[in-house]
Amino acid sequence: MSPDPAAAPASGLTLQTRAWEDALIVHCSGRLTLEHSSALKDHVRSLIPTTRGVILDLKDVTRMDSAGLGALVAIYISAKKAKCEIALINYYQSIKDLLGLTNLLTVFESCAQSGMRLP
């Protein structure tokens, strides 16, 4: 993957990818719902073999449902199998609450506990 930003558009969800240190940042904008979760899954899974880490920037995600949660879990599993690190950053309290309610907060605990943000 080249360090140039790349976009993977989907109606209602926009994904922009850029290199940062030895990882790739995927900036998500829009709704991470049933209609759009497969776009995120497919995009990130295509990146996993090319990098040691993927950072999902959820700052501009306006809504996430159970399909969005499922996409995050599927991405996490794919990444772990490939020995690729996954981090969530810049997510709102509502997403943190959703992760907590489903006991997924501990899965993403390194970034969830610190509320990690990029400089």
N, C-alpha and C positions, 0 to 999 in steps of 0.2 A: 504494500500500500504506500503510495506516495504521500509526502507530508502536506500536500495541497488539500485544502478543505474539499470534501466530497459531500454531496447531498443525495439522500435517498428519499424522494418525496412520496407521500401517501396521502390521500385525501383525509384531512383532519389530523395528520401527524407528519411532522417534518423532522428528518434526521440529518444532522450535519456532522461530519467526521473530520477530525484534525489530529495531527500528531502532537504529543506533549511528552517530553523526555523519552522514556522507553515504552510509552503506552499510547493508546488511541483514545481520544475523548469523543463520545457520541453525544452531541447536544440534542435533546429531544424537546420538541415544541408541539403542543396541541394536546389531543386526547389519547391516552393509552388505554383503549377500550377494546371490546371484542372485535370491532370492525378494523382495528389498526394494530393489534398486538402482534399478528403474524409478520407484519412489515418490520417491526423492531427485532423480533426473533431472527428472521431471515438475514437481516442486515448485520446484526452483531455476530451471528454464527459464521457469516462469511469472513469476518475480520479476525476471529479467534486464531486461525492457523498462522496469521501473519504477524502476531504481536505477543508480547509477554503479559500485557495487561490491557483491559478495557475499562474505561471510566464512563459511567452513564450519568450525564448531567441532566437532572430532572427539573431544573429551575423553572422551565416554561411549560411543564406538564400541568394542564388545567384540570384534568380528571383522570382517575385510574379506577378500573373495576377489577373484578376477579380474573378476567382474561389477561389484564395487564399484569396482575400478580403472577399468574401462570407463566406469562412470557418471561418475567424476571427469574422465576425458578428454573425454567427451561434453559435460559441463558447461563445461569449459575452452574447448572449440571454440566452443560456442554463445555464451559470454560474449565471447570475442575478436571474433567476427563482429559482435557488437552494441556493441563498444567498452566493455565492462563488465569491471572488474577482478575477479579471483577470488583469494582467499587461503585457505590451509588453516592452522588454528591448533590448538593443544592436542592434537596427536596423539601417540600412544605410539610408542616406539622400534620396535615391530613394524610399524607402518604406515610409518614412515620407512624401515625396512629393505626392505619390500615395494616402495615407490616407487623405492628405490635399485636393487634387483635388476632391475626392469623399465625402468631408465633414465628413469623419469618424475620423479625427484627434481629434475632440472634444469628440467623444465616448471614445477614449483611452487617453484622455487629461492628466491624472495624470502622466503617464510615458512619453507621447509624449512631453509635455512641458519641462520636466526636462532632457530628454535624459538619463534617469536612467540607470545605469550600476551596475552590481553586483561587489562586491569586489573580 
